[in-house]
Amino acid sequence: MSDRPTLNKSFKPHWIWAIALGSSIGWGAFVQPSVWMSDAGPLGVMLGFVIGALLMMLIAVSYGVLIKSFPVSGGEFTYAFLSLGKKHAFVCGWFLTLGYICIVALNASAFALMFKFVFPSLVENLQMYQIAGWDVYLFEIMAATLLLGIFTYFNIKGGVISGRMQFFFCSVMILSIFTLFITVGFNPGSSVSHVEPYFPTEKTAFAAVISIVAIAPWAYVGFDNVPQAAEEFKFSSKKAFSLIIFALIAAAILYCAMVYTTALIMPWQELANQNYDWGTGTAVVDTLGAFGLTILVLALTMGIFTGLNGFIMSASRLLFAMSRAKFLPKGFSKLHPKYNTPHLGIIFTTMIAMLAPWFGREVLLWIVDMSAIGVSIAYFYTCYTAYTMFKWSNHDGGALQVETVSPRKKLISLIGMTASIIFMGLLLIPGSPAFLGMESRIALVVWVILGMVFYMKKREELNNISDKELRYLILGEKSNSDEKVENVN
């Protein structure tokens, strides 16, 4: 058997909850409310996020079961291997890696965009060039690069530091959001009448809500970071499901709070029609001045920090797990000699993310939109694996060694699979309210081709590894003979 490196058990329950919540609430909750309302209206957005959270909870049932049964790094990559084998494990891991790294890059660019809004005269004096209609500024690149460098350092230092930081960032973000919500609510210029009409007049309420439900995998991506940290739990893996559910409930509340707060300030249609770079920021400044902007910037900064910290962690653990199983180069599974962290995976993730600001935010958004497919694929594999674990009755056969009779959970995992397919359909079917743009579809094709090329190069090596050894590398399982030898030694 090959050597199998393992990670330290350092994450506490409230840190894992903060990773799930903080990764779900990123820059979008503070930058996008006016954009979302222009598509779906205030009530349409809030209903869409609530329905999306409920769908994510159905998917989370499968995550909870699998984390409990297989508490190892790799998450969806591991689950796809268990139920469908090497090829599907690679497909899942390939798409999910892209999704995680894209979100790291997007959060870093959002931090630079915030500086552009708060200090426009400083940033806009250093314009370099324009890509796809987006001006690229040197200061934005410098800010994003510096921030990524800082989080690289802290993540290499270990799970204890990143876990504590995540919980602190999350706590400050929640406090800031509710401070803003209360302050706006009691401001004389705010009015409940500004929330009307509840839906856009040019589309049906159903179409409005569905357009938001379609982005639920993107909006709530982050709760699925939990299985990536499962190997490092300093507590029973049985708690993972409840931590994920509480994180999703909190995320839905925070999304709705920011949308409703933005709508209270001024008539939402008027705000949407102005096409501001940052509609929420402009509205808050006009109503609350410097104080409101300070609170909003603090909340946004914490949202960006939690997203960066959570997805750097999950991307590096996914790379670590795939490398440990020999799907990726060996370097990604090498651990830091002092901190025992997958430091090369952390560095790789942030270095790729550092390239993004040079291409402009518009190009990055095309890639991120495409990567939402990868997240939906990961959800499908997770639900499918859970589906194969459960049996309708004692007469059914199961595909996995860990099996139990649970018609209810089997049905829920089937619903989760269906929801995942619907999410993919909304992104890929022409005419859908969330249909990917041409640029995103081109990026998707390119990523698929790259994956096929990479897999073909690794295929012979992977085929030479027995299923027994792969199960050991991925799950840490040893055969009886191995255990006997170990006991004798």
Secondary structure in CASP SS format (residue, H / E / C, confidence):
PFRMAT SS
TARGET T0000
AUTHOR 0000-0000-0000
METHOD secondary structure of the structure
MODEL  1
M C 1.00
S C 1.00
D C 1.00
R C 1.00
P C 1.00
T C 1.00
L C 1.00
N C 1.00
K C 1.00
S C 1.00
F E 1.00
K C 1.00
P H 1.00
H H 1.00
W H 1.00
I H 1.00
W H 1.00
A H 1.00
I H 1.00
A H 1.00
L H 1.00
G H 1.00
S H 1.00
S H 1.00
I C 1.00
G C 1.00
W C 1.00
G H 1.00
A H 1.00
F H 1.00
V H 1.00
Q C 1.00
P H 1.00
S H 1.00
V H 1.00
W H 1.00
M H 1.00
S H 1.00
D H 1.00
A H 1.00
G H 1.00
P H 1.00
L H 1.00
G H 1.00
V H 1.00
M H 1.00
L H 1.00
G H 1.00
F H 1.00
V H 1.00
I H 1.00
G H 1.00
A H 1.00
L H 1.00
L H 1.00
M H 1.00
M H 1.00
L H 1.00
I H 1.00
A H 1.00
V H 1.00
S H 1.00
Y H 1.00
G H 1.00
V H 1.00
L H 1.00
I H 1.00
K H 1.00
S H 1.00
F C 1.00
P C 1.00
V C 1.00
S C 1.00
G C 1.00
G C 1.00
E H 1.00
F H 1.00
T H 1.00
Y H 1.00
A H 1.00
F H 1.00
L H 1.00
S H 1.00
L H 1.00
G C 1.00
K H 1.00
K H 1.00
H H 1.00
A H 1.00
F H 1.00
V H 1.00
C H 1.00
G H 1.00
W H 1.00
F H 1.00
L H 1.00
T H 1.00
L H 1.00
G H 1.00
Y H 1.00
I H 1.00
C H 1.00
I H 1.00
V H 1.00
A H 1.00
L H 1.00
N H 1.00
A H 1.00
S H 1.00
A H 1.00
F H 1.00
A H 1.00
L H 1.00
M H 1.00
F H 1.00
K H 1.00
F H 1.00
V H 1.00
F C 1.00
P H 1.00
S H 1.00
L H 1.00
V H 1.00
E C 1.00
N C 1.00
L C 1.00
Q E 1.00
M E 1.00
Y E 1.00
Q E 1.00
I E 1.00
A C 1.00
G C 1.00
W E 1.00
D E 1.00
V E 1.00
Y E 1.00
L H 1.00
F H 1.00
E H 1.00
I H 1.00
M H 1.00
A H 1.00
A H 1.00
T H 1.00
L H 1.00
L H 1.00
L H 1.00
G H 1.00
I H 1.00
F H 1.00
T H 1.00
Y H 1.00
F H 1.00
N H 1.00
I H 1.00
K C 1.00
G C 1.00
G H 1.00
V H 1.00
I H 1.00
S H 1.00
G H 1.00
R H 1.00
M H 1.00
Q H 1.00
F H 1.00
F H 1.00
F H 1.00
C H 1.00
S H 1.00
V H 1.00
M H 1.00
I H 1.00
L H 1.00
S H 1.00
I H 1.00
F H 1.00
T H 1.00
L H 1.00
F H 1.00
I H 1.00
T H 1.00
V H 1.00
G H 1.00
F C 1.00
N C 1.00
P C 1.00
G C 1.00
S C 1.00
S C 1.00
V H 1.00
S H 1.00
H H 1.00
V H 1.00
E C 1.00
P C 1.00
Y C 1.00
F C 1.00
P C 1.00
T C 1.00
E C 1.00
K C 1.00
T C 1.00
A H 1.00
F H 1.00
A H 1.00
A H 1.00
V H 1.00
I H 1.00
S H 1.00
I H 1.00
V H 1.00
A C 1.00
I C 1.00
A H 1.00
P H 1.00
W H 1.00
A H 1.00
Y C 1.00
V C 1.00
G C 1.00
F H 1.00
D H 1.00
N H 1.00
V H 1.00
P H 1.00
Q H 1.00
A H 1.00
A H 1.00
E H 1.00
E H 1.00
F E 1.00
K C 1.00
F C 1.00
S C 1.00
S H 1.00
K H 1.00
K H 1.00
A H 1.00
F H 1.00
S H 1.00
L H 1.00
I H 1.00
I H 1.00
F H 1.00
A H 1.00
L H 1.00
I H 1.00
A H 1.00
A H 1.00
A H 1.00
I H 1.00
L H 1.00
Y H 1.00
C H 1.00
A H 1.00
M H 1.00
V H 1.00
Y H 1.00
T H 1.00
T H 1.00
A H 1.00
L H 1.00
I H 1.00
M C 1.00
P C 1.00
W H 1.00
Q H 1.00
E H 1.00
L H 1.00
A H 1.00
N H 1.00
Q C 1.00
N C 1.00
Y C 1.00
D C 1.00
W C 1.00
G H 1.00
T H 1.00
G H 1.00
T H 1.00
A H 1.00
V H 1.00
V H 1.00
D H 1.00
T H 1.00
L H 1.00
G H 1.00
A H 1.00
F H 1.00
G H 1.00
L H 1.00
T H 1.00
I H 1.00
L H 1.00
V H 1.00
L H 1.00
A H 1.00
L H 1.00
T H 1.00
M H 1.00
G H 1.00
I H 1.00
F H 1.00
T H 1.00
G H 1.00
L H 1.00
N H 1.00
G H 1.00
F H 1.00
I H 1.00
M H 1.00
S H 1.00
A H 1.00
S H 1.00
R H 1.00
L H 1.00
L H 1.00
F H 1.00
A H 1.00
M H 1.00
S H 1.00
R H 1.00
A C 1.00
K C 1.00
F C 1.00
L C 1.00
P C 1.00
K H 1.00
G H 1.00
F H 1.00
S H 1.00
K C 1.00
L C 1.00
H C 1.00
P C 1.00
K C 1.00
Y C 1.00
N C 1.00
T C 1.00
P C 1.00
H H 1.00
L H 1.00
G H 1.00
I H 1.00
I H 1.00
F H 1.00
T H 1.00
T H 1.00
M H 1.00
I H 1.00
A H 1.00
M H 1.00
L H 1.00
A H 1.00
P H 1.00
W H 1.00
F H 1.00
G C 1.00
R H 1.00
E H 1.00
V H 1.00
L H 1.00
L H 1.00
W H 1.00
I H 1.00
V H 1.00
D H 1.00
M H 1.00
S H 1.00
A H 1.00
I H 1.00
G H 1.00
V H 1.00
S H 1.00
I H 1.00
A H 1.00
Y H 1.00
F H 1.00
Y H 1.00
T H 1.00
C H 1.00
Y H 1.00
T H 1.00
A H 1.00
Y H 1.00
T H 1.00
M H 1.00
F E 1.00
K E 1.00
W C 1.00
S C 1.00
N C 1.00
H C 1.00
D C 1.00
G C 1.00
G C 1.00
A C 1.00
L C 1.00
Q C 1.00
V C 1.00
E C 1.00
T E 1.00
V E 1.00
S C 1.00
P H 1.00
R H 1.00
K H 1.00
K H 1.00
L H 1.00
I H 1.00
S H 1.00
L H 1.00
I H 1.00
G H 1.00
M H 1.00
T H 1.00
A H 1.00
S H 1.00
I H 1.00
I H 1.00
F H 1.00
M H 1.00
G H 1.00
L H 1.00
L H 1.00
L H 1.00
I C 1.00
P C 1.00
G C 1.00
S C 1.00
P C 1.00
A C 1.00
F C 1.00
L C 1.00
G C 1.00
M H 1.00
E H 1.00
S H 1.00
R H 1.00
I H 1.00
A H 1.00
L H 1.00
V H 1.00
V H 1.00
W H 1.00
V H 1.00
I H 1.00
L H 1.00
G H 1.00
M H 1.00
V H 1.00
F H 1.00
Y H 1.00
M H 1.00
K H 1.00
K H 1.00
R H 1.00
E H 1.00
E H 1.00
L H 1.00
N H 1.00
N C 1.00
I C 1.00
S C 1.00
D H 1.00
K H 1.00
E H 1.00
L H 1.00
R H 1.00
Y H 1.00
L H 1.00
I H 1.00
L H 1.00
G C 1.00
E C 1.00
K C 1.00
S C 1.00
N H 1.00
S H 1.00
D H 1.00
E H 1.00
K H 1.00
V H 1.00
E H 1.00
N H 1.00
V H 1.00
N C 1.00
END
